[in-house]
Amino acid sequence: FLLQNAGLAQGLDGQVHLQIRQTRSADFLRAEGDGVLRIASQHPGMPGPRPDEPPRMLLPQTLAPGTEWQVRSSLALAESRTFEPRDRSIPRRLPVALTKTIASRDETVEVAAGRFEHFLLGEGVGEASVPADRGNASATITVSVREWYAPGVGLVKLEREETTASTFFKPGRQRWELLDYGG
């Protein structure tokens, strides 16, 4: 996926930072007391942004290595190997709680938007139990995510994997990288 940090935009009770994905989805971000929050999102076909209740913590205010926080997410990549509609995980937006950690503050990465140095690496992991085989079984899906943030730019790169030992599901992998950013 390609990602664009579009800079400041008016909306949702004040100034927000707009982040647009190639899927034409958008996230509305705000730096507040506890850190950087996603306060709303908008997907194709929606009449307007849908507020996150409560807002989703993307980065905490304390950015020291080892800092941990919890993030709500949804399974988005692992998919059923059967054609039974009840077994499909993606359209159901099944929840998964991720424990995130600041892993490093001195990373370097090169993406389409350029080379970025001295930036933050956040890592997250979580598990979800998912009904399988038309509800006759369940599977554990493990989610792991790595996110690189550059000072003054925001999210530059993201890698996410959803894996499972279950024969009922196919694992999934996703990589985002910053294509461009507003200045």
C-alpha positions as CSV (number, residue, x, y, z in Angstrom):
1,F,0.0,0.0,0.0
2,L,1.1,3.5,-0.6
3,L,0.5,6.2,2.0
4,Q,0.5,10.0,1.9
5,N,0.8,12.3,4.9
6,A,-1.1,15.3,3.6
7,G,-0.3,17.7,6.4
8,L,-2.7,19.8,8.5
9,A,-6.4,19.9,7.5
10,Q,-9.4,21.7,9.1
11,G,-12.0,19.4,10.6
12,L,-13.4,17.5,13.5
13,D,-13.3,20.3,16.1
14,G,-10.0,21.9,15.1
15,Q,-6.7,21.1,13.3
16,V,-6.1,17.5,12.4
17,H,-3.3,15.8,10.4
18,L,-4.7,13.9,7.4
19,Q,-3.2,10.6,6.3
20,I,-4.4,9.1,3.0
21,R,-3.9,5.5,1.9
22,Q,-4.0,4.4,-1.8
23,T,-7.3,2.7,-1.0
24,R,-8.8,6.2,-0.7
25,S,-9.2,5.7,3.0
26,A,-8.2,8.5,5.4
27,D,-7.2,8.7,9.0
28,F,-7.6,11.9,11.0
29,L,-4.8,12.3,13.6
30,R,-4.3,14.8,16.4
31,A,-1.5,15.3,18.9
32,E,-3.1,15.7,22.4
33,G,-2.0,15.3,26.0
34,D,-1.5,11.5,26.0
35,G,0.2,11.3,22.6
36,V,-0.8,11.0,18.9
37,L,-4.4,9.8,18.6
38,R,-6.4,8.7,15.6
39,I,-9.7,10.5,16.3
40,A,-11.6,9.4,13.1
41,S,-11.3,7.5,9.9
42,Q,-13.1,7.6,6.6
43,H,-13.4,4.8,4.0
44,P,-14.8,4.9,0.4
45,G,-18.6,5.1,0.4
46,M,-18.8,6.7,3.8
47,P,-20.6,10.1,3.8
48,G,-18.0,11.6,6.1
49,P,-15.4,10.7,8.8
50,R,-16.5,8.3,11.5
51,P,-15.1,9.3,15.0
52,D,-13.2,6.6,16.9
53,E,-14.9,6.2,20.3
54,P,-12.7,6.4,22.2
55,P,-9.8,7.8,20.1
56,R,-7.1,5.2,19.2
57,M,-3.6,5.8,20.6
58,L,-1.0,5.6,17.8
59,L,2.0,6.8,19.8
60,P,2.2,7.7,23.5
61,Q,3.6,10.9,24.7
62,T,6.6,9.1,26.3
63,L,8.7,7.8,23.5
64,A,11.4,6.1,25.5
65,P,12.4,2.5,24.4
66,G,10.4,0.0,26.3
67,T,7.3,2.2,26.7
68,E,4.2,0.0,26.2
69,W,0.5,0.8,25.4
70,Q,-2.6,-1.0,24.2
71,V,-4.2,-0.5,20.8
72,R,-7.6,-1.8,19.5
73,S,-7.3,-3.2,16.0
74,S,-9.1,-5.6,13.7
75,L,-8.0,-8.7,11.8
76,A,-7.5,-7.5,8.2
77,L,-5.2,-10.0,6.4
78,A,-5.7,-13.7,7.5
79,E,-8.6,-15.2,5.5
80,S,-10.6,-18.4,5.6
81,R,-9.6,-21.2,3.2
82,T,-13.3,-22.1,2.8
83,F,-16.0,-20.4,0.7
84,E,-18.5,-20.4,3.5
85,P,-19.5,-16.8,4.2
86,R,-19.7,-17.4,8.0
87,D,-16.1,-18.4,8.0
88,R,-14.7,-15.2,6.4
89,S,-12.8,-13.0,8.8
90,I,-12.1,-9.8,6.9
91,P,-15.7,-8.5,6.3
92,R,-16.6,-9.2,10.0
93,R,-13.8,-6.8,11.3
94,L,-13.0,-9.2,14.2
95,P,-11.3,-7.3,17.0
96,V,-7.7,-7.9,18.3
97,A,-5.9,-6.1,21.1
98,L,-2.3,-5.2,20.3
99,T,0.4,-4.5,22.9
100,K,2.7,-2.0,21.4
101,T,6.2,-1.1,22.5
102,I,8.7,1.6,21.5
103,A,11.6,-0.7,20.3
104,S,14.1,2.0,19.1
105,R,14.5,5.7,18.6
106,D,17.5,5.7,16.2
107,E,16.4,3.8,13.1
108,T,17.2,4.6,9.4
109,V,14.9,3.5,6.5
110,E,14.6,4.3,2.8
111,V,11.2,4.4,1.1
112,A,9.8,6.0,-2.0
113,A,9.4,9.4,-0.3
114,G,13.2,9.4,0.7
115,R,15.7,8.4,3.2
116,F,14.8,9.0,6.9
117,E,17.2,8.9,9.8
118,H,16.8,9.0,13.6
119,F,13.3,7.9,13.8
120,L,11.2,5.7,16.0
121,L,10.4,2.0,15.6
122,G,7.3,0.7,17.3
123,E,6.4,-3.0,17.5
124,G,3.2,-4.6,18.4
125,V,1.8,-8.1,18.9
126,G,-1.6,-9.6,19.7
127,E,-3.8,-12.7,19.3
128,A,-7.4,-13.3,18.5
129,S,-9.5,-16.5,18.7
130,V,-11.6,-16.8,15.5
131,P,-14.5,-19.1,14.8
132,A,-13.7,-21.6,12.0
133,D,-15.4,-24.5,10.2
134,R,-18.8,-22.9,10.4
135,G,-18.5,-22.4,14.2
136,N,-17.4,-26.0,14.9
137,A,-13.8,-25.1,15.7
138,S,-11.7,-22.0,16.5
139,A,-8.3,-20.8,15.4
140,T,-5.8,-18.5,17.0
141,I,-4.5,-15.8,14.7
142,T,-1.3,-13.9,15.8
143,V,-0.8,-10.3,14.7
144,S,2.6,-8.7,14.6
145,V,3.2,-5.1,13.4
146,R,6.3,-2.9,13.0
147,E,5.9,0.9,12.4
148,W,8.6,3.4,11.6
149,Y,7.9,7.1,12.4
150,A,10.1,10.0,11.2
151,P,10.3,13.3,13.1
152,G,8.1,16.0,11.5
153,V,6.7,13.5,9.0
154,G,4.9,10.8,10.8
155,L,4.4,7.2,9.7
156,V,6.9,6.3,7.0
157,K,6.7,2.5,6.8
158,L,4.5,-0.3,8.3
159,E,4.7,-4.1,8.1
160,R,1.9,-6.3,9.4
161,E,1.6,-10.1,9.5
162,E,-1.3,-12.2,10.6
163,T,-0.2,-15.9,11.0
164,T,-1.9,-19.0,12.3
165,A,-1.1,-22.7,12.6
166,S,-4.8,-23.5,11.7
167,T,-5.4,-25.2,8.4
168,F,-8.7,-23.3,8.2
169,F,-7.0,-19.9,7.5
170,K,-4.4,-18.5,5.1
171,P,-1.9,-16.1,6.7
172,G,-1.6,-12.6,5.4
173,R,1.1,-10.0,5.1
174,Q,1.0,-6.3,4.3
175,R,3.6,-3.6,3.8
176,W,2.9,0.2,3.6
177,E,5.4,2.8,2.6
178,L,5.3,6.6,2.4
179,L,5.2,7.8,-1.2
180,D,5.0,11.5,-0.6
181,Y,4.4,14.0,2.2
182,G,3.2,17.6,2.4
183,G,5.6,20.2,3.8
